[in-house]
Amino acid sequence: MVNIPGISTIADGKGKWWDGYDPVDLYGPVHSSKDDPLRSSFANQFMWRVDDAITKYHPDVIYFDEHGGDSQVDLGVHMGLGFLAPQLIANYYNKALKWNHGKMETVVNLKGIGGQYNSFQNSLDLLPYVEHSLVKSSEKVIEREIMAYPFQTEESISEWHYQTGQKYLSAAEIVKILMENVCRNGTLLLNLTQHNRGDLDPEVIQTANDIGAWLKINGEAIYGSRPFEVYGDTTLYYTRNKGKLYATIMNWDNKPVYLKALAINGATLGKVTKVELLTNGLPIALPFVQNENGLTINPTPQAKVLIGINNPVLTSQYRVLRITHSKTWINDDDPGVYVAQGWFRHANLNSGDFNNDLTGSNTPSAKWSFAFTGNQIALIAPLQPSAGKMEILIDGKRMKIVDLSTSGGRKSQQEVYRNNNLAPGKHAITVVNLGGGSVAIDALITTSLH
């Protein structure tokens, strides 16, 4: 591991192990707030290094610990990324489209995308497009509500850099932080503090192993998941994945669990047909009662603690329920959805929409599409006064023009298009904004009949 202070010069190395080496070759040329970041020697070398990494390794994610815009100052200087970001990101996305055969399967994570440390104060009109194109990253700050777009939170198991005698977060504390992010549409970037020689304390290794073991059992509630219409509270976190709802409970004590948000025939949840507790082996079916007041779940003697995990809180108190229900719609943000520029997501609407969110557009000709397998499909959208029109295409063929305007009040969760006569197999539905007012997509219903 190289350990040369970033502010050193070649003269500072005299008599040291790096005598004769110029730190400029490692860290780049000196830069200051007086330089034009886009034309400085530092910026030029930085861009070439990033391009070299992109070309050699084809990364799925690139994360810069720096602001995306140009209105924030770090350590007293403009680091330059706010000026370089458009060039760097366009280069990355364009190259990724080639190696992924036209599919956009890569992303850039950056700081300062809105929020308390918004770095786009000089260009607020860009924020909706930036949120659409990047993932917002924040250091030790978890969003307070469900976000329309994914975000990243950076956390460290202890100090960011190793200190003798430092105290570590426990595996249970880290899993709680993870769930606080995931239930709000976020991810967690965790720093495992290491010694200067690159190794980890045994306690850190044990903690990482415990988290991995817990995720191996309960990962379906996290990996590839999306937020539910509400995120939960301080001891309960909701997620959804592939038509199932998951409730991650932090104070499981083998006593009845009451989930008020899961009342029958809600905006997102249908009639519950099964509740299972995830375990090391096969899930355990649990008795339950669902009514207009919520869902009550009763543990059974078979609901034993998890094994293979050292942390006692994770083994007994942090448990995940898999909830199967009748309303298995596909939300407007589910995997497989392709959203082009001109469509923007909106969360926490409280207007009766499926999963409490929508994808809307005010841009004529903007397209939204979804690939599916089946022989039936229906499109769910809200009707409202002064709304516009959408064109529906199946496999590129024009099927119908839908008018989303209505003379009455707003009507949520309306079936505006249905096709029950598709050939069994793979298909794609495309929605085009025809203008005349704003339009929105809420959900899809697909069916495979054999």
N, C-alpha and C positions, 0 to 999 in steps of 0.2 A: 504494500500500500504506500502510495506517495504522500508525503506529509511536508509540503513546503508552503509556508504562509503566503496567502494570495497577494499581499502587498510587498513581497520581497523583490529585490533586484538581483542581477547576476553578481554584483559586488557582495551581497549579503551571504553568498555561498562560499566565500573564501574560507578554507580550512574545515569546511563541513563535508558530509558525504556527497553532497550534490555540487561540489566545487566545479565550476566550469559550465554548469547547466543554467540556461536562461529561463526563469519562470514564465517569461512571455510565451515561450514555446508550449507551455502547459496550460496557462490560463488565458492567453491571448494578450494583445497589446493593451496598454493603459488607455482607459477611456474616461471622459469627464462630461459634466453637464453642458460644457461649452461646445462639444462636438455635435455635428449632425449625425445622429446614431445610424441613419441609413447609409451614410457614406464614410463612416469611420473604418479604420483598419480592424478594430475589434469586431465590428458588425460583419465585415467581410469574412473574417476567419470563422466567426460563429456560424454564419450561414453555410459555409462550405463543410464544416464539421457535421452539422445537422443533416445536410444532404448526403454526406458520406454514410452516416448511420442508416438513413432511410434506404439508400441504394443497396447497401450490403445486407441488411437484416430484415427488411420488409416488416417493420413493427406494426402491431394492431393498434397500439396506443402510444402516443407521445405526450409526455407531461412536462410542462415548463413551470418551474416554481417562480413565476413572474406574472405581472399583470398583462392582460391582453390589449388594453387601451393605452393612451398616452397622458392621462391626467393625474397619475399617481407617481410619486417619487420614492425610490427605495434606497436607503443608505446614503441619501443626499445627492444621488445622481439619477438621471434617466438611464436605466439599464439598456434601453434600446429595443426591447422586445415589442413594445407597443407600436413601434414604427416598422419592425421587421415582420410582425405576425402575419399580415396579409400575404407577403411573399413566401414565407416559410410554410404556411398552411396550404396555400394554393399548390405549391410544389409537391407537398406530401399527398394531398388528396388526389391530384392529377396522376401521380405515379401509382398510388394505391389502386385507382380505377383500372389501370392497365394490368397490374399483377393479380387483381381479383376479377378480371374479365368483365369489367363494366359495373360491378357491384360495389357500393360504398359500404365497406365493412371495417373502416378505420375511424379513429377519432383523435382529436387534440384536446387535452385538458389544460386550462389556463385559469389563473386567478383574476380577480377584479372584474368579473362579469356581473355587474349589478351589485346590489347589496351594500353593506356598510363601507366597503372599500372599492366602490365602483370606479373603474379606471376609464369609463366612457363618458365622463362628465362633459367633455368637449364635443361629444357627438352622441347625444342620447337617442337620436333617431336610429342609430345602428343597433341598439341593444336587442330588439326583437330578432334581428337577423343573426346576431352573434350567438344568442341563446339557441337558435336553430342549428347553428353550425359547430359549436364548441360545447365542451362540458365545463361547467363552472366548478372551480376548486377553491375550498376555503380551509384555512388552518385552524383546527380545533373549534370550529363553529358549525354546529348542526342546524340545518334549517328548521324553523319553527312550525312549518306546515308542509303539506304535500305540495311538491313542486311540479309544474307542468312538464319540465324537462329534467333529465337526469343531472345529478350533481355529484361531486366528490368531496369528502371530508378527510383531511389529513390529521392523523393522530399518532402519538408516539407511546410506546410501552413504558417509557420513562423520559428522561431528558433526550433532546435530539442528538446530543453527542455524549459519549460515555463519561460518567463521573463515578469515582470510587465511592462505594456505599450507597448508590442510588436505589430508590425504591421502585418496584415495578407494578404496573396494573396487573390484576389477576385475569385469568382466562374468562371468568364470569363477567368481570367489568368490561372487558373488550367485546364479548359477545353482545352485551347490552348496548354498547356504543354502536356496534354493527347494526343491530336491529333498529335502533333509533334512526339510523340513516336509511336503511332499506325500506322501512315502512313509509318513508316520505319521498321515495324515488331516488335515493342516494346510494353511493357506494363508499367503502372505507379503504383508505390507503394507510396501512399501518407500518410505522417505522419500528424495527427491532434494533435497539441500540447495541452496537458492537464495540469490541475493543479495537484499538488502533491496528492490531494485527489481523483483524477481520473475524475473530471468533466470538461466540456468544456465551454468556453465562448459562450454566445448567438450568437455572430457574426460567430463563427466557425460552430455552429449548423445550422444557416441559410445558410451558404455557402454550407455545405454538402447537405442540403435539395435541394438547387437550382441545384447543380450538378446532384443529383439523379433525379430530375424532368426533367432536360434536357436530361439525358440518357434514361429515360422512353420513351421519344418521338423519340429520334434519335439513340437509342442503336443498331439498326440493322447495322449501319455503323461502329460499334466498336466491339461488342461482337461476337467472332468467326470469325472476319474478317481477311483478309490478305492484304498485300500491292499490289498496282497496279504497272504497269511497271515503273512509275515515282511517286514520293511522292507528288509533288506539289511545293508550295513555302511558303512564310511567312504568307500568308492570305488564302491559299487554300490547302486542304489536301485530297488526293485520298485514298480510300480503296475499297475492293471488297468483296462480300459475297454472296454465293449461286447463282452465275451467274450474279449478279447485280453489277454495279459500283456506288460508292458513292462519291460525291464531297461535302466536308464540307467547307463552305465559312465563313470567319471571318469578312467580311466587306459588308454583304448583305445590300443593300439600296433601294431595289425595282426598280433597274435599270437593263438594259440588262447585262447579264453575258457572257463573251467570254472565252471559254476554249480551248486554242490552242492545247493542248495535245490530244484532243478527235476528231481528224480528222477522216473522214470516211475511213474504210478499213485499219486501222493501224495494227501493229503486234499483238495487244491484243484485241482492241476494234473493233467490227463489225459495222454494220449499226444501229444507234440509232433509236429505235422505240417508246420510251416514256421517258419523263422527268417529275418527280414528286417532289414537295416540301413537305417534311415531316412536319406534323402539329399535334396539339393536337388530332384532329379527323382523318378523311380520308385524305390521301395525295391529294394535289392539282395538277392536270395535267397542265403543262406549255407549251406554244408554243415554238418551237425550229427550228433551221436550222443547218444541219450538212453538211459540204462539205470537200474538201481536205485541207482547211485552219484551220478547227477546228469546234467547236460546239458553237453556239450562242443561249442563252436562254432568253426569254422575260417574266418577271413577269406579273401577272394579278392582278386586284383589290382584288381578293379573298385571296391573299397572305398576310394575316394579321400577327401581332406579336404573339408569343407564349404566352400562359397564364399559370398561376400557378407557375411562376418563379419570384423571387423578383429582381434579378439582371437585370437591363434594357439592358445591352449589350447582355446577353444571349437571352433575349426575342426577340430582333429585328435583331441583326447583325450576330449572330452565327446560320446559317441555313444549313440544309443538303438537297442535291438533290439526289434522287434515279434515276439512269439512267439504263433503260432496253435496251439491244442491242442484235444483232443476233448471236454473236460469244460466245455462252455459253459453252465454253470448261471447262474441269476440269484441273486445274493446277497441277503440280507435287508436290505442297505443300499443297493442299486442305485437309480439314478434311476428314478422312477416309483412307488416304494414310499411309501405314506402311513402314518405311524405316529401313532396317536392317543395321548392321555394314558393311562397305564396299561400301556404297553409301554416297555421300556428295553433299550438295547443293551449288550452285554458283549463285550469283545475279549480277545485273548491267553488263551484258555481252555485250550489245549493238551489238548483232550479228543477230538480226531479230527473235529471239526466242519468243514464246508466253510468255507474262508477263516478258520478259527480264531476265529470269532465267532458270536454268536446275537442275536436279539431275543426277549426273554422278557417274561412278564407274570404277575403275581400278583393282578391286578385283574379280577374277574368282569365281564363285559359289555364289556370293552375290545376295540376293533377294530383290525385291521391289514389293509391292502388294497393291491392292486397292479393296475394297468391294463396289459393286454397285447394283442397281436394274434396270433392263431393259432387252431388248432382242437383242440389238445391241451395239457393242463397237468398237472403233478405237483407235489405239495408234499412237501418234505423237512424232517424234524424229528427231534430225538432222543427216544428212549424211555428212561424212567428210573423207578425206584420212587417211588411217592407223587406222580406227576405228575397233572395234571388233564385235562380234556377241552376240545376245541375244536369249534366248529361251522363248517363250510365252506359258503360261499355263492358261487354263480357268477351274476353279473349280478343280485344281490339275491335269487336263488332258493335256498332251503335244499337242500343236496345230501347232506351227511353229517355225522354226529357222530363225531369221532375221539378215541379214548382213548389218551393218551400214556403211561399207566402200564404197567409191566412187572414181572413177578415176579423176573426175573433182574437182572443188572447193567445199567449204562447202555449203551445202544446208539446210536451216532451215525449220522447220515446215513441215516435210515430213510425210505423212501417211504411216507407215511401216507395219501395220497390221490392218485388219478389219474382224469382224465376225458379219454377219447380221442374223444369224440363231439360236440364243440362245432361249431357252424356256423362256417365260416371268417369271420374278421373281428375286430372289437374286442370285448374282454370285460374283466371285472373280477372278481378273486377277493377275497373278504373272509373273514377269519378272526376269529372271536369267541371270547374266553375264556369258557368256561362254568363255570369254577371247579373246586373239588375238589382243587386243588393247582396248582403252577406249570406253565406251558406255555411252549414256545419254538418259534420258526420259524428254520430254517436256510437254506433256499434253495428256488427254484422251477426247474422245467424246462418250457419252453414249446416247442411245435413247430408249424410251419406246413407243412401238406402241400398240394400243388397237384395 
